[in-house]
C-alpha cells in the first residue's frame, strides 16, 4: 500500500485531473439567460468537495483497463447528478440548510427558483453527456450498461426513493432496518453507481462487477455512519456544514440507535470487509484500498 504522503499527492493529482475535465462544461452561455443559469450551476459544481464518486468511478474503470479516458464523461455526469441532489437537498422544502461545503447554499445566493432550475439543468445535462458518450463509444453495450446503472441508482429505485423515505420518517423514531434502507438508497446508491459503472466501462467480468458492488455497498453504509459520527464529534469548518444539526433536529442516526462506539466499530468492520474484497481481486488495488481507508479516518 502507498505511504500516506504519496497517496495524498496522488489523490490531489487525480482530483485536479478530473476537475480540469469537469470544468470544460457550461463555460459560455448563448444568451444572458443561459449565462445566468450556468453561473448558478457552476457555483455548486465548482464548490469543491473530495470528488469521491467520480474518482471511485474512474479508479474502478482503471482497475480493469489501462486508461480511464472513456470513463471521464460518465464520471462528470455522476458528479453533476450528485451536485444537483445537494442543491435540492439544501432547499427550504427539504433540509433547509444555509451552508454547504463551507459556502452559502445555492438557494441562499441565487434564490429558491433559480436553485431548483440549476439542479434540474445539472441532472438533465448529466444524461445528455452520457448519451453523447455512448453514441461515440466503440463499446456501446458497456456504455449503455454504465449509463443504465447510474440512471437507476440516481432515480426512483435509488437516491430519490431514499429521499422520499427520509422525508416520510422525519420526526419519527426509526428502527435500524428503516435507517439502513434510507441510507442504502439516499447515500449508498450513487457510490454503488460509481463502482459498478466504472467496472463495467473497464471491462470487468460479471463476478468482478458483483464483488465491486459489494465493496460499494459496504463503503456507502460506512460513509453515512461516519457522517453521523462527524455530526457529533466533527467541526463545522472541517465538515463544511453545521455540526450538531442531527441532534438539534432530533434526527435518527446510527449513534442515536446503536451508540457512538458501536457506530465506530461497525464503520471499521464494513470498511475492512470492503478492503478485503479489493485485496482478493487479481489487480493492483493499492490506491482504492488507501482511498477506502482514508474515508474511515476522516477526522473523527
QUIDA-V751436 format. One record per helix or strand of 2 or more residues. SS is the DSSP state (h for helix, s for strand). FROM is the first residue (numbers start at 1). LEN is the number of residues. Records with the same first field share a line. If there is no record, write none. Layout:
BEGIN
SS: FROM-LEN, FROM-LEN
END
This chain:
BEGIN
h: 4-19, 32-14, 52-13, 69-21, 106-5, 112-25, 140-15, 159-10, 176-11, 188-15, 206-28, 236-4, 245-4, 254-5, 260-21, 286-11
s: 99-2, 103-2
END
